[in-house]
Amino acid sequence: METVLEFIRELLKGIGREITARFFRKNVLEYKKTTPRRRSIRVVREKIKT
């Protein structure tokens, strides 16, 4: 019985590690900044006028 509990405990630890690693990879390592959009010519011309 103790062996079964130990097996289940190790299985849950492994699942927890995989979930944590996936979350870390998705949110930290694969984080990419979005490229800023270029201003339209109209906005640039209006800024130059003022």
PDB file of N, H, CA, C and O in Angstrom:
ATOM      1  N   MET A   1       0.826  -1.198   0.000  1.00  0.00           N
ATOM      2  CA  MET A   1       0.000   0.000   0.000  1.00  0.00           C
ATOM      3  C   MET A   1       0.871   1.262   0.000  1.00  0.00           C
ATOM      4  O   MET A   1       0.573   2.248  -0.675  1.00  0.00           O
ATOM      5  N   GLU A   2       1.941   1.199   0.768  1.00  0.00           N
ATOM      6  H   GLU A   2       2.183   0.398   1.317  1.00  0.00           H
ATOM      7  CA  GLU A   2       2.833   2.353   0.846  1.00  0.00           C
ATOM      8  C   GLU A   2       3.504   2.617  -0.505  1.00  0.00           C
ATOM      9  O   GLU A   2       3.729   3.768  -0.879  1.00  0.00           O
ATOM     10  N   THR A   3       3.818   1.552  -1.223  1.00  0.00           N
ATOM     11  H   THR A   3       3.636   0.617  -0.919  1.00  0.00           H
ATOM     12  CA  THR A   3       4.437   1.694  -2.541  1.00  0.00           C
ATOM     13  C   THR A   3       3.490   2.386  -3.516  1.00  0.00           C
ATOM     14  O   THR A   3       3.913   3.213  -4.325  1.00  0.00           O
ATOM     15  N   VAL A   4       2.216   2.045  -3.433  1.00  0.00           N
ATOM     16  H   VAL A   4       1.873   1.373  -2.777  1.00  0.00           H
ATOM     17  CA  VAL A   4       1.215   2.660  -4.308  1.00  0.00           C
ATOM     18  C   VAL A   4       1.099   4.148  -3.994  1.00  0.00           C
ATOM     19  O   VAL A   4       1.040   4.972  -4.907  1.00  0.00           O
ATOM     20  N   LEU A   5       1.065   4.496  -2.710  1.00  0.00           N
ATOM     21  H   LEU A   5       1.113   3.826  -1.968  1.00  0.00           H
ATOM     22  CA  LEU A   5       0.977   5.902  -2.324  1.00  0.00           C
ATOM     23  C   LEU A   5       2.211   6.681  -2.778  1.00  0.00           C
ATOM     24  O   LEU A   5       2.104   7.823  -3.226  1.00  0.00           O
ATOM     25  N   GLU A   6       3.373   6.057  -2.659  1.00  0.00           N
ATOM     26  H   GLU A   6       3.459   5.130  -2.295  1.00  0.00           H
ATOM     27  CA  GLU A   6       4.604   6.707  -3.101  1.00  0.00           C
ATOM     28  C   GLU A   6       4.584   6.921  -4.617  1.00  0.00           C
ATOM     29  O   GLU A   6       5.011   7.966  -5.109  1.00  0.00           O
ATOM     30  N   PHE A   7       4.089   5.929  -5.347  1.00  0.00           N
ATOM     31  H   PHE A   7       3.743   5.080  -4.948  1.00  0.00           H
ATOM     32  CA  PHE A   7       3.983   6.051  -6.801  1.00  0.00           C
ATOM     33  C   PHE A   7       3.043   7.193  -7.183  1.00  0.00           C
ATOM     34  O   PHE A   7       3.357   7.992  -8.066  1.00  0.00           O
ATOM     35  N   ILE A   8       1.899   7.266  -6.523  1.00  0.00           N
ATOM     36  H   ILE A   8       1.644   6.618  -5.806  1.00  0.00           H
ATOM     37  CA  ILE A   8       0.926   8.332  -6.802  1.00  0.00           C
ATOM     38  C   ILE A   8       1.522   9.694  -6.457  1.00  0.00           C
ATOM     39  O   ILE A   8       1.337  10.660  -7.197  1.00  0.00           O
ATOM     40  N   ARG A   9       2.235   9.771  -5.339  1.00  0.00           N
ATOM     41  H   ARG A   9       2.386   8.986  -4.738  1.00  0.00           H
ATOM     42  CA  ARG A   9       2.867  11.024  -4.934  1.00  0.00           C
ATOM     43  C   ARG A   9       3.877  11.488  -5.988  1.00  0.00           C
ATOM     44  O   ARG A   9       3.896  12.662  -6.358  1.00  0.00           O
ATOM     45  N   GLU A  10       4.712  10.565  -6.468  1.00  0.00           N
ATOM     46  H   GLU A  10       4.696   9.612  -6.168  1.00  0.00           H
ATOM     47  CA  GLU A  10       5.701  10.911  -7.491  1.00  0.00           C
ATOM     48  C   GLU A  10       5.026  11.307  -8.803  1.00  0.00           C
ATOM     49  O   GLU A  10       5.495  12.203  -9.505  1.00  0.00           O
ATOM     50  N   LEU A  11       3.936  10.642  -9.125  1.00  0.00           N
ATOM     51  H   LEU A  11       3.555   9.914  -8.555  1.00  0.00           H
ATOM     52  CA  LEU A  11       3.187  10.978 -10.331  1.00  0.00           C
ATOM     53  C   LEU A  11       2.637  12.400 -10.246  1.00  0.00           C
ATOM     54  O   LEU A  11       2.729  13.164 -11.206  1.00  0.00           O
ATOM     55  N   LEU A  12       2.070  12.750  -9.103  1.00  0.00           N
ATOM     56  H   LEU A  12       1.995  12.129  -8.322  1.00  0.00           H
ATOM     57  CA  LEU A  12       1.537  14.101  -8.915  1.00  0.00           C
ATOM     58  C   LEU A  12       2.649  15.150  -8.941  1.00  0.00           C
ATOM     59  O   LEU A  12       2.453  16.248  -9.460  1.00  0.00           O
ATOM     60  N   LYS A  13       3.810  14.818  -8.386  1.00  0.00           N
ATOM     61  H   LYS A  13       3.969  13.925  -7.964  1.00  0.00           H
ATOM     62  CA  LYS A  13       4.948  15.742  -8.435  1.00  0.00           C
ATOM     63  C   LYS A  13       5.360  16.002  -9.879  1.00  0.00           C
ATOM     64  O   LYS A  13       5.615  17.142 -10.266  1.00  0.00           O
ATOM     65  N   GLY A  14       5.421  14.938 -10.667  1.00  0.00           N
ATOM     66  H   GLY A  14       5.213  14.012 -10.352  1.00  0.00           H
ATOM     67  CA  GLY A  14       5.798  15.073 -12.077  1.00  0.00           C
ATOM     68  C   GLY A  14       4.806  15.922 -12.848  1.00  0.00           C
ATOM     69  O   GLY A  14       5.196  16.766 -13.655  1.00  0.00           O
ATOM     70  N   ILE A  15       3.514  15.698 -12.598  1.00  0.00           N
ATOM     71  H   ILE A  15       3.198  15.013 -11.942  1.00  0.00           H
ATOM     72  CA  ILE A  15       2.484  16.489 -13.267  1.00  0.00           C
ATOM     73  C   ILE A  15       2.615  17.955 -12.868  1.00  0.00           C
ATOM     74  O   ILE A  15       2.512  18.844 -13.713  1.00  0.00           O
ATOM     75  N   GLY A  16       2.841  18.203 -11.589  1.00  0.00           N
ATOM     76  H   GLY A  16       2.925  17.481 -10.902  1.00  0.00           H
ATOM     77  CA  GLY A  16       3.012  19.579 -11.114  1.00  0.00           C
ATOM     78  C   GLY A  16       4.209  20.253 -11.758  1.00  0.00           C
ATOM     79  O   GLY A  16       4.141  21.428 -12.121  1.00  0.00           O
ATOM     80  N   ARG A  17       5.311  19.519 -11.904  1.00  0.00           N
ATOM     81  H   ARG A  17       5.367  18.565 -11.609  1.00  0.00           H
ATOM     82  CA  ARG A  17       6.503  20.079 -12.549  1.00  0.00           C
ATOM     83  C   ARG A  17       6.237  20.418 -14.010  1.00  0.00           C
ATOM     84  O   ARG A  17       6.651  21.470 -14.497  1.00  0.00           O
ATOM     85  N   GLU A  18       5.547  19.525 -14.700  1.00  0.00           N
ATOM     86  H   GLU A  18       5.211  18.670 -14.304  1.00  0.00           H
ATOM     87  CA  GLU A  18       5.250  19.766 -16.114  1.00  0.00           C
ATOM     88  C   GLU A  18       4.352  20.982 -16.297  1.00  0.00           C
ATOM     89  O   GLU A  18       4.568  21.787 -17.203  1.00  0.00           O
ATOM     90  N   ILE A  19       3.349  21.115 -15.441  1.00  0.00           N
ATOM     91  H   ILE A  19       3.174  20.461 -14.705  1.00  0.00           H
ATOM     92  CA  ILE A  19       2.443  22.264 -15.527  1.00  0.00           C
ATOM     93  C   ILE A  19       3.208  23.553 -15.258  1.00  0.00           C
ATOM     94  O   ILE A  19       3.031  24.546 -15.963  1.00  0.00           O
ATOM     95  N   THR A  20       4.061  23.535 -14.233  1.00  0.00           N
ATOM     96  H   THR A  20       4.205  22.728 -13.660  1.00  0.00           H
ATOM     97  CA  THR A  20       4.853  24.718 -13.901  1.00  0.00           C
ATOM     98  C   THR A  20       5.804  25.078 -15.039  1.00  0.00           C
ATOM     99  O   THR A  20       5.939  26.250 -15.391  1.00  0.00           O
ATOM    100  N   ALA A  21       6.462  24.073 -15.613  1.00  0.00           N
ATOM    101  H   ALA A  21       6.352  23.121 -15.327  1.00  0.00           H
ATOM    102  CA  ALA A  21       7.399  24.325 -16.713  1.00  0.00           C
ATOM    103  C   ALA A  21       6.674  24.887 -17.925  1.00  0.00           C
ATOM    104  O   ALA A  21       7.177  25.799 -18.581  1.00  0.00           O
ATOM    105  N   ARG A  22       5.508  24.356 -18.224  1.00  0.00           N
ATOM    106  H   ARG A  22       5.099  23.616 -17.690  1.00  0.00           H
ATOM    107  CA  ARG A  22       4.744  24.845 -19.377  1.00  0.00           C
ATOM    108  C   ARG A  22       4.312  26.296 -19.163  1.00  0.00           C
ATOM    109  O   ARG A  22       4.410  27.120 -20.071  1.00  0.00           O
ATOM    110  N   PHE A  23       3.835  26.599 -17.955  1.00  0.00           N
ATOM    111  H   PHE A  23       3.755  25.929 -17.217  1.00  0.00           H
ATOM    112  CA  PHE A  23       3.421  27.963 -17.622  1.00  0.00           C
ATOM    113  C   PHE A  23       4.604  28.917 -17.736  1.00  0.00           C
ATOM    114  O   PHE A  23       4.476  30.009 -18.290  1.00  0.00           O
ATOM    115  N   PHE A  24       5.761  28.500 -17.210  1.00  0.00           N
ATOM    116  H   PHE A  24       5.865  27.613 -16.761  1.00  0.00           H
ATOM    117  CA  PHE A  24       6.963  29.328 -17.256  1.00  0.00           C
ATOM    118  C   PHE A  24       7.389  29.590 -18.693  1.00  0.00           C
ATOM    119  O   PHE A  24       7.679  30.728 -19.063  1.00  0.00           O
ATOM    120  N   ARG A  25       7.427  28.525 -19.507  1.00  0.00           N
ATOM    121  H   ARG A  25       7.191  27.601 -19.206  1.00  0.00           H
ATOM    122  CA  ARG A  25       7.821  28.685 -20.909  1.00  0.00           C
ATOM    123  C   ARG A  25       6.880  29.621 -21.647  1.00  0.00           C
ATOM    124  O   ARG A  25       7.318  30.499 -22.390  1.00  0.00           O
ATOM    125  N   LYS A  26       5.589  29.428 -21.438  1.00  0.00           N
ATOM    126  H   LYS A  26       5.233  28.715 -20.834  1.00  0.00           H
ATOM    127  CA  LYS A  26       4.609  30.216 -22.179  1.00  0.00           C
ATOM    128  C   LYS A  26       4.655  31.684 -21.780  1.00  0.00           C
ATOM    129  O   LYS A  26       4.577  32.555 -22.647  1.00  0.00           O
ATOM    130  N   ASN A  27       4.779  31.977 -20.500  1.00  0.00           N
ATOM    131  H   ASN A  27       4.843  31.270 -19.796  1.00  0.00           H
ATOM    132  CA  ASN A  27       4.675  33.353 -20.032  1.00  0.00           C
ATOM    133  C   ASN A  27       6.000  34.086 -19.909  1.00  0.00           C
ATOM    134  O   ASN A  27       6.014  35.316 -19.938  1.00  0.00           O
ATOM    135  N   VAL A  28       7.093  33.390 -19.774  1.00  0.00           N
ATOM    136  H   VAL A  28       7.081  32.390 -19.750  1.00  0.00           H
ATOM    137  CA  VAL A  28       8.371  34.066 -19.559  1.00  0.00           C
ATOM    138  C   VAL A  28       9.282  33.925 -20.774  1.00  0.00           C
ATOM    139  O   VAL A  28       9.781  34.922 -21.296  1.00  0.00           O
ATOM    140  N   LEU A  29       9.497  32.716 -21.216  1.00  0.00           N
ATOM    141  H   LEU A  29       9.092  31.906 -20.793  1.00  0.00           H
ATOM    142  CA  LEU A  29      10.475  32.511 -22.275  1.00  0.00           C
ATOM    143  C   LEU A  29       9.946  32.879 -23.649  1.00  0.00           C
ATOM    144  O   LEU A  29      10.699  33.388 -24.479  1.00  0.00           O
ATOM    145  N   GLU A  30       8.668  32.633 -23.909  1.00  0.00           N
ATOM    146  H   GLU A  30       8.057  32.220 -23.234  1.00  0.00           H
ATOM    147  CA  GLU A  30       8.122  32.900 -25.232  1.00  0.00           C
ATOM    148  C   GLU A  30       7.453  34.262 -25.316  1.00  0.00           C
ATOM    149  O   GLU A  30       6.742  34.541 -26.282  1.00  0.00           O
ATOM    150  N   TYR A  31       7.669  35.115 -24.317  1.00  0.00           N
ATOM    151  H   TYR A  31       8.246  34.888 -23.533  1.00  0.00           H
ATOM    152  CA  TYR A  31       7.047  36.432 -24.332  1.00  0.00           C
ATOM    153  C   TYR A  31       7.738  37.285 -25.374  1.00  0.00           C
ATOM    154  O   TYR A  31       8.955  37.465 -25.336  1.00  0.00           O
ATOM    155  N   LYS A  32       6.969  37.801 -26.293  1.00  0.00           N
ATOM    156  H   LYS A  32       5.980  37.654 -26.324  1.00  0.00           H
ATOM    157  CA  LYS A  32       7.530  38.665 -27.324  1.00  0.00           C
ATOM    158  C   LYS A  32       6.774  39.979 -27.300  1.00  0.00           C
ATOM    159  O   LYS A  32       5.545  40.007 -27.242  1.00  0.00           O
ATOM    160  N   LYS A  33       7.519  41.052 -27.345  1.00  0.00           N
ATOM    161  H   LYS A  33       8.518  41.029 -27.392  1.00  0.00           H
ATOM    162  CA  LYS A  33       6.866  42.354 -27.392  1.00  0.00           C
ATOM    163  C   LYS A  33       6.236  42.522 -28.766  1.00  0.00           C
ATOM    164  O   LYS A  33       6.814  42.137 -29.782  1.00  0.00           O
ATOM    165  N   THR A  34       5.073  43.089 -28.780  1.00  0.00           N
ATOM    166  H   THR A  34       4.603  43.403 -27.955  1.00  0.00           H
ATOM    167  CA  THR A  34       4.456  43.368 -30.066  1.00  0.00           C
ATOM    168  C   THR A  34       5.165  44.556 -30.688  1.00  0.00           C
ATOM    169  O   THR A  34       5.599  45.469 -29.986  1.00  0.00           O
ATOM    170  N   THR A  35       5.278  44.540 -31.982  1.00  0.00           N
ATOM    171  H   THR A  35       4.926  43.799 -32.553  1.00  0.00           H
ATOM    172  CA  THR A  35       5.962  45.646 -32.647  1.00  0.00           C
ATOM    173  C   THR A  35       5.063  46.867 -32.623  1.00  0.00           C
ATOM    174  O   THR A  35       3.866  46.767 -32.894  1.00  0.00           O
ATOM    175  N   PRO A  36       5.628  48.013 -32.303  1.00  0.00           N
ATOM    176  CA  PRO A  36       4.796  49.219 -32.276  1.00  0.00           C
ATOM    177  C   PRO A  36       4.325  49.555 -33.685  1.00  0.00           C
ATOM    178  O   PRO A  36       5.057  49.386 -34.660  1.00  0.00           O
ATOM    179  N   ARG A  37       3.117  50.023 -33.767  1.00  0.00           N
ATOM    180  H   ARG A  37       2.523  50.160 -32.974  1.00  0.00           H
ATOM    181  CA  ARG A  37       2.567  50.370 -35.077  1.00  0.00           C
ATOM    182  C   ARG A  37       3.169  51.681 -35.555  1.00  0.00           C
ATOM    183  O   ARG A  37       3.445  52.589 -34.771  1.00  0.00           O
ATOM    184  N   ARG A  38       3.358  51.749 -36.833  1.00  0.00           N
ATOM    185  H   ARG A  38       3.133  51.011 -37.470  1.00  0.00           H
ATOM    186  CA  ARG A  38       3.891  52.985 -37.411  1.00  0.00           C
ATOM    187  C   ARG A  38       2.807  54.042 -37.398  1.00  0.00           C
ATOM    188  O   ARG A  38       1.626  53.752 -37.593  1.00  0.00           O
ATOM    189  N   ARG A  39       3.227  55.258 -37.167  1.00  0.00           N
ATOM    190  H   ARG A  39       4.186  55.493 -37.009  1.00  0.00           H
ATOM    191  CA  ARG A  39       2.275  56.358 -37.187  1.00  0.00           C
ATOM    192  C   ARG A  39       1.886  56.644 -38.628  1.00  0.00           C
ATOM    193  O   ARG A  39       2.690  56.501 -39.549  1.00  0.00           O
ATOM    194  N   SER A  40       0.678  57.038 -38.796  1.00  0.00           N
ATOM    195  H   SER A  40       0.025  57.155 -38.048  1.00  0.00           H
ATOM    196  CA  SER A  40       0.254  57.387 -40.148  1.00  0.00           C
ATOM    197  C   SER A  40       0.896  58.711 -40.539  1.00  0.00           C
ATOM    198  O   SER A  40       1.294  59.498 -39.680  1.00  0.00           O
ATOM    199  N   ILE A  41       0.991  58.945 -41.814  1.00  0.00           N
ATOM    200  H   ILE A  41       0.668  58.306 -42.512  1.00  0.00           H
ATOM    201  CA  ILE A  41       1.605  60.176 -42.319  1.00  0.00           C
ATOM    202  C   ILE A  41       0.809  61.392 -41.853  1.00  0.00           C
ATOM    203  O   ILE A  41       1.382  62.443 -41.564  1.00  0.00           O
ATOM    204  N   ARG A  42      -0.510  61.247 -41.782  1.00  0.00           N
ATOM    205  H   ARG A  42      -0.975  60.393 -42.017  1.00  0.00           H
ATOM    206  CA  ARG A  42      -1.359  62.359 -41.363  1.00  0.00           C
ATOM    207  C   ARG A  42      -1.000  62.809 -39.942  1.00  0.00           C
ATOM    208  O   ARG A  42      -0.912  64.008 -39.677  1.00  0.00           O
ATOM    209  N   VAL A  43      -0.797  61.868 -39.044  1.00  0.00           N
ATOM    210  H   VAL A  43      -0.869  60.894 -39.260  1.00  0.00           H
ATOM    211  CA  VAL A  43      -0.466  62.213 -37.659  1.00  0.00           C
ATOM    212  C   VAL A  43       0.885  62.909 -37.604  1.00  0.00           C
ATOM    213  O   VAL A  43       1.053  63.878 -36.864  1.00  0.00           O
ATOM    214  N   VAL A  44       1.833  62.434 -38.366  1.00  0.00           N
ATOM    215  H   VAL A  44       1.697  61.647 -38.968  1.00  0.00           H
ATOM    216  CA  VAL A  44       3.165  63.036 -38.376  1.00  0.00           C
ATOM    217  C   VAL A  44       3.087  64.462 -38.912  1.00  0.00           C
ATOM    218  O   VAL A  44       3.708  65.365 -38.351  1.00  0.00           O
ATOM    219  N   ARG A  45       2.341  64.673 -39.978  1.00  0.00           N
ATOM    220  H   ARG A  45       1.836  63.939 -40.433  1.00  0.00           H
ATOM    221  CA  ARG A  45       2.220  66.015 -40.552  1.00  0.00           C
ATOM    222  C   ARG A  45       1.540  66.968 -39.582  1.00  0.00           C
ATOM    223  O   ARG A  45       1.930  68.131 -39.480  1.00  0.00           O
ATOM    224  N   GLU A  46       0.524  66.486 -38.868  1.00  0.00           N
ATOM    225  H   GLU A  46       0.207  65.541 -38.951  1.00  0.00           H
ATOM    226  CA  GLU A  46      -0.165  67.339 -37.896  1.00  0.00           C
ATOM    227  C   GLU A  46       0.771  67.735 -36.767  1.00  0.00           C
ATOM    228  O   GLU A  46       0.693  68.857 -36.267  1.00  0.00           O
ATOM    229  N   LYS A  47       1.651  66.837 -36.357  1.00  0.00           N
ATOM    230  H   LYS A  47       1.714  65.925 -36.762  1.00  0.00           H
ATOM    231  CA  LYS A  47       2.599  67.167 -35.290  1.00  0.00           C
ATOM    232  C   LYS A  47       3.610  68.201 -35.768  1.00  0.00           C
ATOM    233  O   LYS A  47       4.037  69.060 -34.996  1.00  0.00           O
ATOM    234  N   ILE A  48       3.988  68.120 -37.023  1.00  0.00           N
ATOM    235  H   ILE A  48       3.641  67.423 -37.650  1.00  0.00           H
ATOM    236  CA  ILE A  48       4.959  69.071 -37.561  1.00  0.00           C
ATOM    237  C   ILE A  48       4.331  70.462 -37.633  1.00  0.00           C
ATOM    238  O   ILE A  48       5.010  71.456 -37.375  1.00  0.00           O
ATOM    239  N   LYS A  49       3.051  70.546 -37.978  1.00  0.00           N
ATOM    240  H   LYS A  49       2.499  69.739 -38.187  1.00  0.00           H
ATOM    241  CA  LYS A  49       2.370  71.834 -38.103  1.00  0.00           C
ATOM    242  C   LYS A  49       2.269  72.548 -36.761  1.00  0.00           C
ATOM    243  O   LYS A  49       2.360  73.775 -36.716  1.00  0.00           O
ATOM    244  N   THR A  50       2.086  71.826 -35.685  1.00  0.00           N
ATOM    245  H   THR A  50       2.012  70.829 -35.722  1.00  0.00           H
ATOM    246  CA  THR A  50       1.880  72.471 -34.378  1.00  0.00           C
ATOM    247  C   THR A  50       3.161  72.727 -33.658  1.00  0.00           C
ATOM    248  O   THR A  50       3.150  73.262 -32.550  1.00  0.00           O
TER     249      THR A  50
END
